[in-house]
Amino acid sequence: VLRDDFRQPPGDVVVAAGEPAVLECVPPRGHPEPSVSWKKNGARLSDKDERLTIRGGKLMLASTRKSDAGIYVCVATNVVGERDSEPAELVVF
């Protein structure tokens, strides 16, 4: 089972370059409990990037760069399938 509705979709975030940014998402209820990943501008983010931390439903960027700006989507995945959240924009000025 994987419900459609995110308990908390990510919201838009505005930060100054060099500041940390946190996008937060609470995935829909599911059985088994869905795992969370993130996409930026349609491409899945890799947790290999040392500036990125994905923990629970949070995406944390240690030190934002102009290039981090974009549209982020929280993706909930379990054996049934996956659901994308509403998009959130990260603005870096």
C-alpha positions as CSV (number, residue, x, y, z in Angstrom):
1,V,0.0,0.0,0.0
2,L,1.2,3.5,-0.8
3,R,-1.2,6.4,-0.2
4,D,-1.2,9.4,-2.6
5,D,-1.0,12.2,0.0
6,F,2.3,13.4,1.4
7,R,1.8,14.1,5.1
8,Q,4.1,17.1,4.6
9,P,5.2,18.1,1.1
10,P,8.4,20.2,0.9
11,G,8.0,23.9,0.9
12,D,9.9,26.6,-1.0
13,V,13.2,27.7,0.6
14,V,15.2,30.9,0.0
15,V,18.8,31.1,1.3
16,A,21.9,33.1,0.8
17,A,24.8,31.4,-1.0
18,G,27.0,29.6,1.5
19,E,24.2,29.2,4.0
20,P,22.8,25.7,4.8
21,A,19.4,24.8,3.4
22,V,16.9,22.2,4.6
23,L,14.0,20.8,2.6
24,E,11.7,18.7,4.6
25,C,9.1,16.1,3.5
26,V,7.0,13.6,5.4
27,P,6.1,10.8,2.9
28,P,2.6,9.3,2.6
29,R,1.8,6.4,4.8
30,G,2.6,3.1,3.3
31,H,3.1,-0.6,4.0
32,P,6.0,-1.3,4.0
33,E,7.0,2.2,5.2
34,P,8.2,4.1,2.1
35,S,11.8,5.3,1.8
36,V,12.5,8.9,0.7
37,S,14.8,10.1,-2.0
38,W,14.9,13.5,-3.8
39,K,15.0,14.7,-7.4
40,K,16.3,18.1,-8.5
41,N,15.0,19.4,-11.9
42,G,13.8,15.9,-12.6
43,A,17.1,14.1,-11.9
44,R,17.5,11.9,-8.9
45,L,20.0,13.2,-6.4
46,S,22.9,11.1,-5.3
47,D,23.9,10.9,-1.6
48,K,27.5,10.6,-2.9
49,D,27.7,14.4,-2.9
50,E,29.4,15.1,0.4
51,R,27.5,18.4,0.7
52,L,24.1,16.5,0.7
53,T,22.6,14.7,3.5
54,I,19.3,12.8,3.2
55,R,18.0,11.7,6.6
56,G,14.5,10.6,7.1
57,G,12.5,13.0,4.9
58,K,15.0,15.8,5.2
59,L,17.3,16.9,2.5
60,M,20.2,19.0,3.9
61,L,22.6,21.0,1.9
62,A,25.7,22.0,4.0
63,S,26.7,25.1,2.0
64,T,24.5,26.2,-0.8
65,R,25.8,27.3,-4.2
66,K,24.0,29.2,-6.9
67,S,24.0,25.8,-8.8
68,D,21.9,24.3,-6.1
69,A,18.9,26.5,-7.0
70,G,16.1,24.6,-8.8
71,I,13.0,22.6,-8.4
72,Y,13.1,19.8,-5.9
73,V,10.7,16.9,-5.5
74,C,10.5,14.4,-2.7
75,V,10.0,10.8,-3.9
76,A,8.4,8.2,-1.6
77,T,9.2,4.6,-2.8
78,N,8.1,1.2,-1.6
79,V,7.4,-2.2,-3.3
80,V,4.1,-0.9,-4.6
81,G,5.6,2.0,-6.5
82,E,6.6,5.6,-6.0
83,R,4.9,8.9,-5.5
84,D,6.3,12.4,-6.2
85,S,5.5,15.3,-4.0
86,E,4.4,18.7,-5.2
87,P,7.6,20.5,-6.3
88,A,9.4,23.0,-4.1
89,E,11.8,25.7,-5.3
90,L,15.2,26.3,-3.7
91,V,16.2,29.9,-4.4
92,V,19.9,30.8,-3.7
93,F,20.8,34.5,-3.8
